[in-house]
Amino acid sequence: MILVVLLYSTALLILAVVCSIVIQRQFFRSFATNYVAMAVGVVLALSPLTNQRVATFDSEIFMAAIVAPPLIF
């Protein structure tokens, strides 16, 4: 069950990134892609359809996998 949730979360994030890039290139050329991606993320976070199906954020895994390696190297 957890594998299905992680796959759904990953697919949803990839789709959100692709959508934010397309939206930025078509409508908001003067804004940075990061701002459009944050806006798409806020819309997804406030959507009740995605709240039940997306895996919860684990800060310890984020710190160990994302933040720590650049500090060491």
C-alpha angles and dihedrals in degrees: 000000000000090000091057091050092050092048091049091049092049093047091048092051093048090049091049092052092049091048092049092051092049092047092048094049095045103040114008108043092152094056124077116251089240092064093050090047090053091051091050088048091053091051090050092047092052094046111102091209093067100039095077097043105044121088117249120255114257110200095194092059090046091052093047098043105032111021103034102055096059089049092055098045 
